[in-house]
């Protein structure tokens, strides 16, 4: 096949700062909607289609195979909220859910939304932020019909079915009702940077244009949002940056009152606040509690000098979540990389952990909206076990599985698969955990084709989770591995701190160390190792391609953040200023120099790169389409091997990909078809 890739024109553009110049021949691709940009993206899409035409049947096979495992006419487990049971249904052949509710004690079911009907005529459609008024008669919701995470806010009367005549544009999609059932608080974004920076108050009898600003976050490294405590007593405004928080509150029954500050922001002090009785319960890293602790403070005098310890800091366990009930407090933490759920009574007569024994699993509390209850709902799954929703009696310790995801494949048996956790040693002596899953009867003594996934930023932890689509790789002999590299919080807050700012290189070298370990210990067969990551994980993919291109036969890089320095120097782009605490501020020379040393786009040099498939969304608000577009053009300039470099832009979606469930499955099939095609060529 002798198909030539698109040749991107070069228009020299010089970036200069700190006395240093960077030549960028593809800077012109930033001109959104310019005819030459659209033409180039379409050329790349055409090239992708031509180069993968021979895998069309494989894509269809994979799509049908994955879809065939789904229970297409599925229903969620109902949850009780303010006297109503809420649940969703999916119908066979339809892409979007139906939302329902049923009054507790009644058999009558109300249809709230048919998203399939709402999405008709839209190539992308996202319903978000469903928020029911305290009297259960109104529901506010957000709609994004582009994929850029800019939501229009609507209000629907659940008694009449009528949609309020006015919509509110340019919001985050979330909102909060005051207890008067008439006043709505919502958040707007800066129209250019999309930073959530203003909280508005709106009454239903107002013109939407007359909604009043009640709070503005002026620091450009902070975002703000509004929420109501689970007790429904207080409305809270929280301002957050990567390393600092500030919370205000009012009585939810007094929407016209002035917000009172709990504690003004402090550098590198984070905190969150929950309500119970006469106190706020504060989860914070105050006083160097890097893995966080729980404190409490009187509502009347909530300032920091009145905070007292309730759950002390544990240097070996990271506090992650807090659920408050009338008689119990439920604490979710992470110990040695694994989730733990701890039940404590307020009178200290009960204190125990739920008994999880597996080496790799994911557990989390979920949909607990009842305050006066003994029942805790939580989710559990692992690399080999499909997700279950479990109801647990915190007093009797009896539990009931409410639902386990059904796999519509008579041949599926979780006992056919096994998972394990291994540890690779980095050059600085640190042990890097790797979670693995594979099919027992497909394991080869000299190694298997292996897909290694990684992320490693923002303290976001990738837990060992079950995937119904991943079975298509496992059943074809692949091993799947999650490299829990530094930059996440798998091993606690310090694990994150060791993979950010001036220690960011640890994220990338950890991943390479894991790759070398997997080959050396015959999990991955040499020449048959593949890597995958998206967004900040796409940055990881770009960097390992520069550091160790020889290790990988193929790379999947989705919505990749690869033009790090240019993006972080442009404060007009969404996310930039709020990311300084994660990556550094390149307007400062030492940060600039460090970021430049790993920025994938800037560090592309002549090499024999692996086969690579890069995907993006044209409307992406998190990582702009031009980053991967420029990167692919530069990779082609420096490719010294015969491996393919493919680039596919979804012209109708954003950062999260397609909105409909079947379109999302087709995206997975595209990725898997690429991997299997590259593996077939490597084997032959």
C-alpha positions in Angstrom: 0.0 0.0 0.0 1.7 3.2 -1.2 -0.6 5.9 0.2 1.2 9.2 1.0 0.2 10.9 4.2 -0.9 14.5 4.2 1.8 17.1 4.0 1.1 19.9 6.3 2.4 23.3 5.1 5.1 25.0 7.1 4.7 28.6 8.1 7.6 29.6 10.4 6.5 31.1 13.7 8.9 31.9 16.5 7.9 31.9 20.1 10.4 33.8 22.3 10.6 34.1 26.0 13.4 34.2 28.6 15.8 34.9 25.7 15.0 31.5 24.2 13.4 31.0 20.8 11.2 28.0 19.6 10.5 27.5 16.0 6.9 26.3 15.4 6.1 25.6 11.8 2.5 24.5 12.5 1.4 27.4 14.7 -1.1 28.3 11.9 -3.3 25.3 12.9 -4.6 27.3 15.8 -6.9 29.2 13.5 -10.1 27.5 14.4 -12.6 27.2 11.5 -10.0 28.6 9.0 -10.6 26.8 5.7 -7.0 25.5 5.5 -7.3 24.1 9.0 -10.5 22.2 8.2 -9.0 21.0 5.0 -6.0 19.6 6.7 -8.0 17.8 9.4 -10.2 16.4 6.6 -7.1 15.2 4.7 -5.9 13.4 7.8 -9.3 11.8 8.3 -9.3 10.6 4.7 -5.7 9.3 5.1 -6.8 7.4 8.2 -9.8 5.9 6.4 -7.6 4.8 3.5 -4.9 3.3 5.7 -7.3 1.4 7.8 -9.8 0.4 5.0 -8.5 -3.2 5.3 -9.7 -3.4 8.9 -13.2 -2.3 8.2 -14.6 -5.8 8.8 -12.5 -6.1 11.9 -14.0 -2.9 13.3 -17.5 -4.1 12.6 -16.7 -7.5 14.2 -15.3 -5.9 17.3 -18.2 -3.4 17.6 -20.8 -6.2 17.2 -18.8 -8.4 19.6 -18.7 -5.7 22.3 -22.3 -4.7 21.8 -23.3 -8.3 22.0 -22.0 -8.5 25.6 -24.1 -5.6 26.7 -27.6 -6.0 28.1 -29.0 -3.5 25.8 -32.4 -3.1 27.5 -30.8 -2.5 30.9 -32.1 -0.7 34.0 -30.1 1.0 36.8 -30.7 0.2 40.5 -33.2 2.8 41.8 -32.0 5.1 44.6 -34.2 7.0 47.1 -34.0 10.8 47.2 -36.5 13.0 49.1 -39.4 10.5 48.9 -38.9 9.4 45.3 -37.0 6.4 43.7 -35.0 7.5 40.7 -33.6 5.2 38.0 -32.6 5.1 34.3 -33.4 2.6 31.5 -31.6 1.8 28.3 -33.7 0.3 25.4 -32.3 -1.9 22.7 -31.1 -0.1 19.7 -31.2 3.3 21.4 -28.1 5.4 22.3 -29.3 7.4 25.2 -31.1 6.7 28.5 -34.6 7.3 29.7 -34.9 8.9 33.2 -37.7 7.8 35.5 -38.9 8.3 39.1 -41.5 6.6 41.3 -42.9 8.0 44.5 -42.0 5.8 47.5 -44.9 3.5 48.2 -46.5 4.0 44.8 -46.4 1.8 41.7 -46.9 4.8 39.3 -43.8 5.6 37.2 -43.1 9.0 35.8 -40.9 9.6 32.7 -38.7 12.6 33.4 -36.6 12.6 30.2 -36.3 10.6 27.0 -32.8 11.7 26.0 -33.1 9.8 22.6 -36.0 12.2 21.7 -34.1 15.2 23.0 -31.0 14.3 21.1 -32.8 13.8 17.8 -31.1 16.0 15.1 -27.9 16.5 17.2 -24.6 14.8 16.4 -23.6 15.3 20.0 -25.9 15.6 23.0 -25.1 15.5 26.7 -27.7 15.8 29.5 -26.2 16.7 32.8 -26.7 18.2 36.3 -30.2 16.9 37.0 -31.4 18.8 40.1 -34.9 18.3 41.6 -36.5 21.1 43.7 -37.2 20.4 47.4 -40.9 20.1 46.7 -40.2 17.6 43.9 -42.2 19.7 41.4 -39.3 21.2 39.3 -36.1 19.9 37.8 -33.2 21.9 36.5 -30.8 20.3 34.0 -28.0 21.3 31.7 -27.6 20.5 28.0 -24.4 20.5 25.9 -25.2 19.9 22.2 -21.7 20.7 20.9 -19.2 18.8 23.1 -17.4 21.8 24.5 -18.8 21.5 28.0 -20.7 24.7 27.7 -24.2 23.9 29.0 -27.5 25.7 28.6 -29.6 25.4 31.8 -33.3 24.6 31.6 -36.1 24.1 34.2 -38.9 21.6 33.7 -42.2 21.5 35.6 -42.7 17.9 36.5 -46.4 18.4 37.2 -47.2 19.8 33.8 -44.3 18.7 31.7 -43.7 22.2 30.5 -40.2 23.6 30.0 -39.7 27.0 31.5 -39.7 29.6 28.7 -36.2 30.8 29.3 -32.9 29.0 29.1 -29.7 30.2 30.8 -26.7 30.0 28.5 -23.0 29.5 29.2 -23.2 27.5 32.4 -21.4 24.5 33.8 -24.6 22.6 33.7 -25.0 22.2 37.5 -27.3 24.2 39.8 -28.7 24.3 43.3 -32.3 25.0 44.5 -32.9 27.1 47.5 -35.5 25.6 49.9 -38.1 28.1 48.6 -38.4 26.0 45.4 -38.2 29.3 43.5 -34.6 30.4 43.6 -31.8 28.7 41.6 -28.1 29.2 42.0 -25.9 28.3 39.1 -22.3 28.8 37.7 -21.2 30.6 34.6 -17.9 30.3 32.8 -15.7 32.9 31.2 -16.7 32.8 27.6 -13.1 32.5 26.4 -11.2 30.5 29.0 -14.2 28.6 30.2 -13.1 29.1 33.8 -16.0 28.7 36.2 -15.8 32.1 37.7 -19.2 33.5 38.6 -22.1 32.3 40.8 -25.5 33.6 39.9 -28.8 33.7 41.7 -32.0 33.5 39.6 -35.7 33.5 40.5 -38.1 31.8 38.1 -40.2 35.0 37.7 -37.1 36.9 36.5 -35.9 37.4 33.0 -32.8 35.2 32.7 -30.8 38.2 31.7 -31.5 39.7 35.1 -29.9 36.9 37.1 -27.6 38.5 39.6 -24.0 37.8 40.3 -23.6 36.9 44.0 -20.0 35.8 43.9 -17.1 36.3 41.5 -13.9 34.4 41.7 -11.3 36.9 40.5 -8.1 34.9 40.9 -7.4 33.3 37.6 -6.0 30.1 39.1 -9.3 29.3 40.9 -12.6 27.9 39.8 -15.8 28.1 41.8 -18.9 26.0 42.1 -22.0 25.8 44.2 -23.6 22.8 46.1 -26.0 21.9 48.8 -25.1 19.9 51.9 -26.7 16.4 52.1 -28.7 17.7 55.1 -30.3 20.2 52.7 -29.6 22.8 55.4 -26.9 24.9 53.7 -25.9 26.1 50.3 -22.1 26.3 49.8 -19.9 28.1 47.4 -16.5 26.6 47.0 -13.5 28.2 45.3 -10.7 25.8 44.4 -7.3 25.8 42.8 -5.0 22.8 42.7 -3.7 23.4 46.2 -6.1 25.8 48.0 -9.8 26.0 48.9 -12.2 28.5 50.3 -15.8 27.8 51.3 -18.8 30.1 52.0 -22.3 29.2 53.1 -25.9 30.4 53.7 -29.0 28.9 55.2 -30.7 27.2 52.2 -34.0 28.6 53.5 -32.7 32.2 53.3 -31.5 32.6 49.7 -31.3 36.4 49.9 -28.9 36.3 52.9 -25.2 37.0 52.6 -22.7 34.2 52.4 -20.5 33.6 55.4 -16.9 32.5 55.1 -15.8 29.2 56.8 -12.1 29.9 56.3 -10.4 32.2 53.9 -8.0 30.5 51.4 -4.5 29.7 52.6 -1.5 28.7 50.3 -1.3 25.0 50.0 -4.2 24.3 52.4 -7.1 22.3 51.0 -10.4 21.6 52.7 -13.9 20.4 52.1 -16.9 20.8 54.4 -19.9 18.5 55.2 -22.7 19.3 57.6 -24.1 17.3 60.5 -26.0 18.8 63.5 -24.4 21.9 64.9 -21.0 21.4 63.1 -19.3 21.3 59.8 -17.0 18.4 59.3 -13.8 19.4 57.5 -11.5 17.1 55.5 -8.2 18.9 55.2 -4.5 18.7 54.9 -4.0 21.4 57.5 -0.9 21.2 59.7 1.0 19.1 57.1 -1.6 16.3 57.1 -0.6 15.4 53.6 -2.9 12.3 53.5 -5.7 14.5 55.0 -7.6 14.3 58.3 -11.1 15.0 59.5 -11.8 18.0 61.8 -15.0 19.5 63.0 -16.0 23.1 63.8 -19.1 24.9 65.1 -21.3 26.4 62.5 -21.6 29.6 64.4 -17.8 30.0 64.6 -16.4 28.0 61.7 -13.0 29.7 61.3 -9.9 27.6 61.4 -8.9 28.5 64.9 -12.0 26.6 66.1 -11.3 23.4 64.1 -10.6 20.3 66.3 -9.3 16.9 65.2 -11.8 14.1 64.8 -10.0 11.5 62.6 -6.2 12.1 62.9 -3.8 12.1 60.0 -2.5 8.7 58.9 0.8 8.9 56.9 0.0 5.4 55.5 -3.6 6.0 54.4 -5.0 8.7 52.1 -8.5 9.9 53.1 -10.6 10.2 50.0 -14.3 10.6 50.9 -16.7 11.1 53.8 -20.4 10.0 54.0 -22.4 11.3 57.0 -25.4 9.5 58.4 -27.5 10.0 61.5 -25.7 7.3 63.5 -22.7 6.5 61.4 -19.8 8.2 59.6 -18.4 6.3 56.6 -14.8 7.1 55.7 -13.3 6.0 52.4 -9.5 5.8 52.3 -6.7 4.3 50.3 -4.1 2.0 51.9 -1.3 0.4 49.9 -3.1 1.4 46.7 -6.4 -0.2 47.6 -9.7 1.3 48.6 -11.0 0.8 52.1 -14.5 1.6 53.5 -14.6 2.3 57.2 -17.8 2.4 59.3 -17.7 4.4 62.5 -20.6 5.2 64.9 -20.8 8.7 66.3 -20.6 7.3 69.9 -17.4 5.4 69.0 -18.9 2.0 69.9 -18.6 0.8 66.3 -15.5 1.0 64.2 -14.6 -1.5 61.4 -13.6 -1.9 57.8 -15.6 -3.7 55.1 -13.8 -7.0 54.5 -12.2 -6.8 51.0 -9.5 -9.4 50.4 -8.6 -9.3 46.7 -5.2 -8.0 45.6 -6.7 -5.8 42.9 -10.2 -4.3 43.2 -12.2 -1.1 43.2 -14.7 -0.1 45.9 -16.6 3.1 46.5 -19.7 4.4 48.2 -22.5 5.5 45.9 -26.0 7.1 45.8 -26.3 7.5 49.6 -28.9 10.3 49.9 -30.8 9.1 53.0 -29.5 10.6 56.3 -31.6 8.6 58.8 -30.7 5.1 57.6 -28.6 2.1 58.6 -28.1 1.1 54.9 -25.0 2.0 53.0 -24.8 1.5 49.3 -21.5 0.8 47.7 -20.0 -0.4 44.4 -17.5 -3.1 43.9 -15.6 -4.5 40.9 -12.2 -5.8 39.9 -10.2 -6.5 36.7 -12.0 -9.9 36.5 -15.4 -9.2 38.2 -18.2 -7.1 36.6 -19.5 -4.1 38.7 -21.9 -4.9 41.5 -24.1 -2.5 43.5 -24.3 -3.7 47.1 -26.5 -2.7 50.0 -24.8 -3.1 53.4 -26.5 -2.8 56.8 -24.0 -0.9 59.0 -25.6 -2.2 62.2 -26.0 -5.9 61.5 -23.2 -6.1 58.9 -25.5 -8.0 56.5 -25.2 -7.2 52.9 -27.2 -7.8 49.7 -26.1 -7.6 46.1 -28.7 -5.4 44.4 -27.3 -5.9 41.0 -24.3 -7.2 39.1 -23.7 -6.1 35.6 -24.9 -8.8 33.2 -22.6 -10.0 30.5 -24.7 -11.2 27.5 -22.2 -13.8 26.5 -22.8 -17.5 27.4 -19.1 -18.1 27.2 -18.1 -15.5 29.7 -16.8 -16.9 33.0 -14.8 -14.7 35.4 -12.9 -17.8 36.4 -11.3 -17.9 33.0 -9.4 -14.7 33.9 -6.9 -13.8 36.5 -5.5 -10.6 37.9 -2.4 -9.8 39.9 -0.3 -7.0 41.1 3.5 -6.8 40.5 6.1 -4.1 41.4 8.8 -2.7 39.1 11.8 -0.9 40.7 12.5 2.6 39.4 16.1 3.9 39.0 15.7 5.8 42.3 14.7 2.6 44.1 11.0 3.4 44.3 8.6 0.4 43.7 6.0 1.1 41.0 2.8 -1.0 41.2 1.3 -2.6 38.1 -2.1 -4.2 38.0 -2.5 -7.0 35.4 -5.3 -9.0 34.0 -5.2 -11.8 31.4 -7.0 -14.9 30.3 -5.5 -18.0 32.0 -5.5 -20.3 29.0 -3.9 -17.6 26.8 -0.8 -17.0 28.9 2.4 -17.7 27.1 5.7 -18.6 28.7 7.7 -16.2 26.5 5.2 -13.3 26.9 2.0 -12.1 25.3 1.0 -9.0 23.3 0.4 -6.5 26.1 -1.4 -3.2 26.3 0.0 -0.9 29.1 -2.2 1.9 30.2 -1.2 5.0 32.2 -2.3 8.5 33.3 -0.3 9.9 36.2 -1.5 13.5 36.7 -3.7 15.7 39.0 -3.6 13.0 41.7 -6.1 11.1 39.7 -5.9 7.4 40.5 -6.7 4.8 37.9 -8.2 1.9 39.9 -8.2 -1.7 38.6 -11.6 -1.7 37.1 -13.6 -4.2 35.0 -14.2 -3.4 31.3 -16.7 -5.3 29.2 -15.0 -4.1 26.0 -11.5 -5.2 27.2 -12.6 -8.8 27.0 -12.2 -8.6 23.2 -8.4 -8.1 23.7 -8.0 -10.6 26.6 -9.8 -13.3 24.6 -7.4 -12.7 21.7 -4.4 -13.2 23.9 -3.6 -9.7 25.1 -2.6 -8.9 28.7 -3.8 -5.6 30.0 -1.7 -3.7 32.5 -2.3 -0.5 34.5 1.0 1.3 35.4 0.2 3.2 38.7 2.9 5.8 38.0 3.7 8.7 40.2 1.5 11.7 39.6 -1.6 9.8 40.7 -2.5 9.1 44.3 -2.5 5.3 44.2 0.0 5.2 47.0 -1.2 8.3 48.8 -0.7 12.1 48.5 3.1 11.9 48.4 2.8 9.6 45.3 1.1 12.6 43.6 3.6 15.1 44.9 6.5 13.0 43.5 5.0 13.2 40.0 4.2 16.9 39.4 5.9 20.2 38.9 9.7 19.7 39.1 9.3 16.0 39.7 7.1 15.4 36.7 9.7 13.4 34.9 9.1 10.6 37.4 5.7 10.0 35.7 7.3 9.3 32.4 10.3 7.3 33.6 8.1 5.2 35.9 6.0 4.2 32.9 9.1 3.2 30.9 10.4 1.3 33.9 7.1 -0.6 34.1 7.4 -1.4 30.3 10.9 -2.7 30.8 9.8 -4.8 33.7 6.9 -6.3 31.8 9.2 -7.4 29.0 12.0 -8.6 31.2 9.5 -10.8 33.3 7.8 -12.2 30.2 4.4 -10.6 30.6 5.0 -8.7 27.4 6.8 -10.3 24.5 9.5 -8.1 23.1 8.2 -6.3 20.0 4.6 -6.9 21.1 4.2 -4.2 23.7 1.6 -1.4 23.2 0.8 1.7 25.3 -2.3 3.8 25.7 -3.3 7.0 27.4 -5.5 10.0 27.0 -5.5 13.7 27.8 -2.7 14.1 30.4 -2.2 10.4 29.7 -1.7 11.5 26.1 1.2 13.7 27.3 2.6 10.5 28.9 2.3 8.7 25.5 4.1 11.6 23.7 6.9 11.7 26.2 7.6 7.9 26.2 7.7 8.0 22.4 10.6 10.5 22.7 12.3 8.7 25.6 12.0 5.0 24.5 10.4 4.6 21.1 12.1 1.2 20.6 10.0 -0.4 23.4 6.6 -0.1 21.8 5.1 -1.6 18.6 2.1 0.7 18.9 0.7 3.7 20.8 -2.9 4.9 21.3 -2.9 8.5 22.2 -6.3 10.1 22.8 -6.9 13.9 23.0 -3.2 14.3 24.0 -1.9 17.3 25.9 1.4 17.4 24.0 2.2 21.1 23.2 2.8 21.8 26.9 4.9 24.9 26.8 2.9 26.8 24.2 -0.4 25.9 25.9 0.8 26.9 29.4 2.0 30.2 28.0 -1.4 31.1 26.5 -3.7 32.2 29.3 -6.6 32.6 26.9 -7.0 28.9 26.6 -9.3 27.0 29.0 -7.5 25.4 32.0 -4.2 27.2 31.5 -4.0 29.4 34.6 -5.6 26.9 36.9 -2.9 24.4 35.9 0.1 26.3 37.1 0.2 24.3 40.4 0.3 21.1 38.4 2.8 21.8 35.7 4.4 25.1 36.7 4.2 28.6 35.2 6.4 28.8 32.1 6.5 32.6 32.5 9.0 31.8 35.2 12.2 30.6 33.7 13.0 27.5 35.8 9.5 26.2 35.2 9.8 27.0 31.5 13.2 25.1 31.2 11.8 22.1 33.1 8.6 21.9 31.1 10.5 22.4 27.8 12.7 19.4 28.6 9.8 17.0 28.5 7.2 18.7 26.3 6.5 16.1 23.6 5.9 18.5 20.8 9.1 20.4 21.5 11.2 17.3 22.1 10.4 15.5 18.9 13.7 14.4 17.3 14.6 12.1 14.4 13.7 8.6 15.5 12.0 5.4 14.5 8.7 6.0 16.2 6.3 3.2 16.9 3.0 2.9 15.0 0.7 5.4 16.5 -3.0 6.3 16.3 -3.8 9.8 17.6 -7.5 10.7 18.1 -9.1 14.0 19.1 -12.4 16.0 19.1 -12.6 19.2 17.2 -14.7 20.9 19.9 -12.4 19.7 22.8 -12.3 22.4 25.4 -9.7 20.7 27.6 -7.0 19.9 25.0 -7.5 21.9 21.9 -7.5 20.0 18.6 -4.4 21.8 17.3 -2.1 20.2 19.9 -2.4 16.7 18.4 -2.6 18.1 14.9 0.7 19.9 15.2 2.3 17.0 17.0 1.4 14.5 14.3 2.8 16.8 11.6 6.1 17.2 13.5 6.3 13.4 14.1 6.0 12.8 10.4 8.8 15.3 9.8 11.1 13.2 12.0 9.9 9.6 11.4 12.8 7.5 10.3 11.0 4.2 10.2 8.2 2.7 8.1 5.7 2.6 11.0 2.4 4.4 10.4 1.3 7.6 12.1 -2.5 8.0 11.9 -4.6 10.9 13.1 -8.4 10.9 13.4 -10.4 14.0 14.4 -14.1 13.6 15.4 -15.5 16.8 14.0 -18.7 16.5 16.1 -17.4 15.8 19.6 -15.1 17.2 22.4 -12.8 15.9 25.1 -14.9 13.0 26.2 -15.6 11.6 22.8 -18.9 10.5 21.4 -22.1 11.0 23.5 -24.2 8.1 22.4 -23.4 4.6 23.8 -23.1 2.9 20.4 -20.9 5.7 18.9 -18.7 5.3 22.0 -18.4 1.6 21.4 -17.4 2.3 17.8 -14.5 4.4 19.1 -13.3 1.5 21.2 -13.5 -0.8 18.2 -11.4 1.7 16.2 -8.7 1.6 18.9 -8.8 -2.2 19.2 -8.7 -2.8 15.5 -5.6 -0.7 15.3 -3.9 -2.7 18.0 -4.9 -6.0 16.5 -3.8 -5.0 13.1 -0.4 -3.9 14.3 -0.1 -7.1 16.3 -0.9 -9.2 13.2 1.8 -7.4 11.2 4.3 -7.9 14.1 3.5 -11.6 14.2 3.7 -12.1 10.5 
